Amino acid sequence: MALGPSTKATVRDLRRLNRSIVLKRLFQQGPLNRSALAQHTGLSGGTITNVTSALLDEGLVVEAGRQESDGGRPSAMLQVNPAFGVLLGVEVGETRIRVDAFDLGMTLVGSAGLASHPQYQRPDETLQQVGLAVKDLCTKLEADGKRALGVGVAVPGIVAHQAGQLRAHAPNIGWRNVALQPLAEATALPIFADNGAKTLGQAEMWLGAGRGANHAAVTLWGTGVGAAIFTDGALYRGARSSAGEWGHTAIVADGKLCRCGAYGCLEAYVGARALLEEWYRSGPDAPEAGDPDAEDWLDRFIEAGRSRRRASSALQRVARYFGTGIANLVNLFNPEKVVIGGWIGVKLGPVLIDSVRETVSRQALEYTASGVSIEVGELGAEAVALGAALLVVDGLLLDGRSPVERPALRGQPSLARRRPHISGGTPVRAS
């Protein structure tokens, strides 16, 4: 019997779905043998053989040794081929721009820094600089035989999907309804985008301190303050993708004026500017208030806290404010784990972690607080860019086609509930 058009489409879609399921499992848990793949995915042995054979022929999957078995031949272990292609992650921060390249094993293989300050230039200028940096890095990678598969972009604001386009709303750097189409046209690559706190959260949940947790909050503590909330392993976004603006929840009624225009926000007490002002007020041995975005002052603040009583007291006040904010997260979302990330978080976290935990224990409900683990992030300075690159992985997993042959990525990325939701929505691509 001949197959009609709809039947052909259904068969093709089923093959893509099966391919996506197998790739997803290999990304998450590989290397695995074919028997384990069948067990974990629920697909038949024949389907696993067909899918993995195609992936091996394509080069997207490779053998990674053999596993001895009881009474039978050793079975081939399969994994995603790290050398198949490169994913680019762009961090557009409030004070810097970072472009990193990762292989499919999520190992850093190249970087490009930009001497740029997004707060003080037009959005189109920033996008132009990012496009040039991406193209320059791609040229260098291609010279080494590495092929770019797509670009993920993290911004310090909200990314919305409007009329098939990605648009960024980041008032702190002057971005209001900024279309990312020019970046797609400049790079000729699929572009994904999301909020920086969310990409940080995705990276820590996938590869860092959040691994294994189904209910977690990953905080970004830097120039600004935000959080990514995961429930049942999926990233919670809210009605307009703006969930996680934790830094703009109030911890002091009618308190300090925040740069968002409200009063008493957590960010007004623990953001970079607030920390520098806290140190400045701690005594005559503190430096004059300077640029809170310079980052180098934080190391000196920490050092002062080790030897000077008033600086130490200032740091403890910060720990109480931050811990109170985390206690609110604990009471609201009942996470099993809270991860402290961001450039301030990875520096201050190890210093203040005991005080933060003590504050959470005191401020959060006893039963809820007793079941939460509070940890410092594991991924360091490139965590936001790494999470942005994972947006491309999500598109690769869900599309189900060869990343080289497909005309464009489509769909709303969504990983299995057992793993974190890696999402960037429908990408934009040069027409």
Residue pairs with C-beta under 8 A, 6 or more apart in sequence:
3 11
15 51
15 400
16 399
16 400
16 401
17 400
18 43
18 47
18 51
18 400
19 51
19 54
19 55
19 400
19 401
20 397
20 398
20 399
20 400
21 41
21 43
22 37
22 41
22 43
22 48
22 51
22 52
22 55
23 55
23 60
23 61
23 80
23 396
23 397
23 400
24 397
24 415
24 416
25 32
25 37
25 40
25 41
26 32
26 37
26 61
26 78
26 79
26 80
27 80
27 393
27 397
28 416
28 419
29 40
30 64
30 78
30 79
30 80
31 64
31 65
31 77
31 78
31 79
32 40
32 77
32 78
32 79
33 67
33 75
33 76
33 77
33 78
34 45
34 48
34 49
34 52
34 75
34 76
34 78
35 45
35 75
37 43
37 48
37 52
37 78
38 44
38 45
38 48
41 48
43 51
52 61
52 78
55 61
56 62
56 63
56 78
58 402
59 81
59 84
60 80
60 81
60 84
60 402
60 403
61 78
61 79
61 80
61 81
62 78
62 79
62 81
63 76
63 77
63 78
64 77
64 78
64 79
65 76
65 77
66 74
66 75
66 76
66 77
67 74
67 75
67 76
67 77
68 74
69 75
80 104
80 105
81 104
82 103
82 104
82 105
82 107
83 103
83 104
83 146
84 104
84 147
85 103
85 104
85 146
85 147
85 148
85 149
85 403
85 404
86 101
86 102
86 103
86 109
86 110
86 141
86 146
86 147
86 148
86 149
87 101
87 102
87 103
87 104
87 148
87 149
87 150
87 152
87 389
87 390
87 392
87 393
88 99
88 100
88 101
88 102
88 134
88 137
88 138
88 148
88 150
88 151
88 152
88 189
88 389
88 392
89 99
89 100
89 101
89 102
89 151
89 152
89 154
89 199
89 382
89 384
89 385
89 386
89 387
89 388
89 389
89 390
90 97
90 98
90 99
90 100
90 130
90 134
90 151
90 152
90 153
90 154
90 385
90 388
91 97
91 98
91 99
91 100
91 154
91 196
91 199
91 384
91 385
91 388
92 118
92 126
92 130
92 153
92 154
92 155
92 156
92 170
92 173
92 196
93 118
93 156
93 196
93 222
93 223
93 384
94 118
94 119
94 156
94 172
94 173
94 222
94 223
94 224
94 293
95 117
95 118
95 119
95 223
95 293
95 295
96 113
96 114
96 116
96 117
97 113
97 114
97 116
97 118
97 126
97 129
97 130
97 133
98 111
98 113
98 114
98 381
98 382
98 384
98 385
99 111
99 112
99 113
99 114
99 130
99 133
99 134
99 137
99 385
100 108
100 110
100 111
100 382
100 385
100 386
100 389
101 108
101 109
101 110
101 111
101 137
101 141
101 146
101 148
101 389
102 108
102 109
102 386
102 389
103 109
103 146
104 393
106 207
106 386
106 389
106 390
108 382
108 386
109 141
109 146
110 137
110 140
110 141
110 146
111 137
111 382
112 133
112 134
112 136
112 137
114 129
114 130
114 133
116 126
116 129
118 126
118 173
118 174
119 172
119 173
119 174
122 174
123 168
123 173
123 174
123 175
123 178
124 182
126 173
127 178
127 180
127 182
127 183
127 186
128 182
128 186
130 153
130 183
131 182
131 183
131 186
131 187
132 186
134 151
134 183
134 186
134 187
134 189
135 186
135 187
138 148
138 187
138 189
141 147
141 148
142 148
147 404
148 189
149 189
149 190
149 392
149 396
149 403
149 404
150 189
150 190
150 191
150 192
150 392
150 395
150 396
150 403
150 409
150 427
151 183
151 187
151 189
151 190
151 191
151 192
151 392
152 191
152 192
152 193
152 194
152 199
152 387
152 388
152 389
152 390
152 391
152 392
152 424
153 180
153 183
153 191
153 192
153 193
153 194
153 388
154 193
154 194
154 195
154 196
154 198
154 199
154 200
154 384
154 385
154 387
154 388
155 168
155 170
155 173
155 175
155 193
155 194
155 195
155 196
156 170
156 172
156 173
156 195
156 196
156 223
156 224
157 168
157 169
157 170
157 171
157 172
157 173
157 175
157 195
158 168
158 169
158 170
158 195
158 240
158 241
158 242
159 166
159 167
159 168
159 169
159 193
159 194
159 195
159 241
159 424
159 425
160 166
160 167
160 168
160 169
160 240
160 241
161 167
161 425
161 426
162 177
164 426
165 179
165 180
165 181
165 428
166 179
166 180
166 181
166 191
166 192
166 193
166 425
166 426
166 427
166 428
167 177
167 178
167 179
167 180
168 175
168 177
168 178
168 180
168 193
169 175
169 176
169 177
169 178
170 178
172 224
172 259
180 191
180 193
180 428
181 428
183 191
183 428
184 190
184 191
184 427
184 428
184 429
184 430
185 430
187 430
188 430
189 429
190 392
190 395
190 408
190 409
190 427
190 428
190 429
191 427
191 428
191 429
192 388
192 391
192 392
192 394
192 395
192 409
192 424
192 425
192 427
193 388
193 391
193 424
194 202
194 387
194 388
194 391
194 423
194 424
194 425
195 226
195 241
195 244
196 220
196 226
196 384
197 218
197 219
197 220
197 226
197 227
197 228
197 244
198 228
198 235
198 237
198 244
198 387
198 423
199 384
199 385
199 386
199 387
199 388
199 390
199 391
200 218
200 220
200 228
200 341
200 342
200 377
200 383
200 384
200 387
201 210
201 216
201 218
201 220
201 227
201 228
201 229
201 230
201 235
201 244
201 339
201 341
201 387
201 420
202 228
202 235
202 387
202 390
202 391
202 420
202 421
202 422
202 423
203 379
203 383
203 384
203 386
203 387
203 390
204 210
204 218
204 339
204 341
204 377
204 378
204 379
204 383
204 387
205 211
205 213
205 216
205 218
205 228
205 230
205 419
205 420
206 387
206 390
206 419
206 420
206 422
207 378
207 379
207 386
208 339
208 377
208 378
208 379
208 383
209 337
209 339
209 375
209 376
209 377
209 378
209 379
210 216
210 218
210 230
210 337
210 339
210 420
213 230
213 335
213 336
213 337
214 230
214 231
214 232
214 233
214 336
214 418
215 230
215 231
215 232
215 333
215 334
215 335
215 336
215 337
216 229
216 230
216 335
216 336
216 337
216 338
216 339
217 227
217 228
217 229
217 230
217 326
217 329
217 333
217 335
217 337
217 338
217 339
218 227
218 228
218 230
218 338
218 339
218 341
218 377
219 225
219 226
219 227
219 246
219 326
219 329
219 338
219 339
219 340
219 341
219 342
219 345
220 226
220 227
220 228
220 341
220 342
220 345
220 384
221 270
221 322
221 340
221 341
221 342
221 343
221 344
221 345
221 348
221 349
222 271
222 272
222 342
222 343
222 344
222 345
223 271
223 272
223 273
223 292
223 293
223 343
224 247
224 267
224 271
224 272
225 246
225 247
225 266
225 267
225 270
225 271
225 325
225 342
226 244
226 245
226 246
226 247
227 244
227 246
227 247
227 329
228 235
228 244
229 235
229 236
229 243
229 244
229 329
229 333
229 335
230 236
230 335
230 420
230 421
231 333
232 417
233 415
233 416
233 417
233 418
233 419
233 420
233 421
234 414
234 415
234 417
234 420
234 421
235 420
235 421
235 422
235 423
236 243
236 244
237 243
237 423
238 244
246 266
246 325
246 329
247 265
247 266
247 267
247 271
248 258
248 260
248 262
248 265
248 266
248 267
249 265
249 266
249 325
249 328
250 262
250 263
250 264
250 265
250 266
251 264
251 265
251 266
251 269
251 321
251 324
251 325
251 328
252 263
252 264
252 269
253 264
254 263
254 264
255 263
255 264
255 265
255 268
255 269
256 263
256 264
256 265
256 268
256 269
256 274
257 263
257 268
258 264
258 265
258 267
258 268
259 267
259 268
259 273
260 267
266 321
266 322
266 325
267 274
268 274
269 318
269 321
270 318
270 321
270 322
270 325
270 344
271 292
272 292
272 293
272 344
273 292
275 292
275 298
275 301
275 318
275 344
276 289
276 290
276 292
276 297
276 301
277 289
278 314
278 317
278 318
279 286
279 287
279 297
279 301
279 304
279 311
279 314
280 286
280 287
280 288
280 289
281 314
282 308
282 310
282 311
282 313
282 314
283 308
283 310
283 311
285 304
285 308
285 310
285 311
286 304
286 310
286 311
287 297
287 300
290 297
295 343
298 344
298 347
298 348
299 347
301 311
301 314
301 315
302 315
302 347
302 348
302 351
304 311
305 311
305 312
305 314
305 315
305 351
306 312
315 348
315 351
315 352
316 352
316 355
318 348
318 352
319 352
319 355
319 356
319 359
320 355
320 359
322 352
322 356
322 359
323 355
323 356
323 357
323 358
323 359
323 360
323 363
324 359
324 363
326 338
326 356
326 359
326 360
326 364
326 374
327 359
327 360
327 362
327 363
327 364
327 369
329 335
329 338
330 338
330 360
330 364
330 365
330 368
330 369
330 372
331 364
331 365
331 368
334 368
334 371
334 372
335 372
336 371
336 372
336 373
337 372
337 373
337 374
337 375
338 372
338 373
338 374
338 375
339 375
339 376
339 377
340 346
340 349
340 353
340 356
340 374
340 375
340 376
340 377
341 376
341 377
341 379
341 383
342 377
343 381
345 376
345 377
346 376
346 377
346 380
346 381
349 356
349 376
349 377
350 376
353 374
353 376
356 374
357 374
360 369
360 372
360 374
361 369
364 372
377 383
379 386
390 422
391 413
391 422
391 423
391 424
392 424
393 422
394 413
394 415
394 422
394 423
394 424
395 409
395 411
395 413
395 424
395 427
396 403
396 409
397 413
397 415
398 409
398 411
398 413
398 414
399 406
399 409
399 410
399 411
408 427
408 429
409 426
409 427
409 429
410 426
411 426
412 423
412 425
412 426
413 421
413 422
413 423
413 424
413 425
414 421
414 423
415 421
415 422
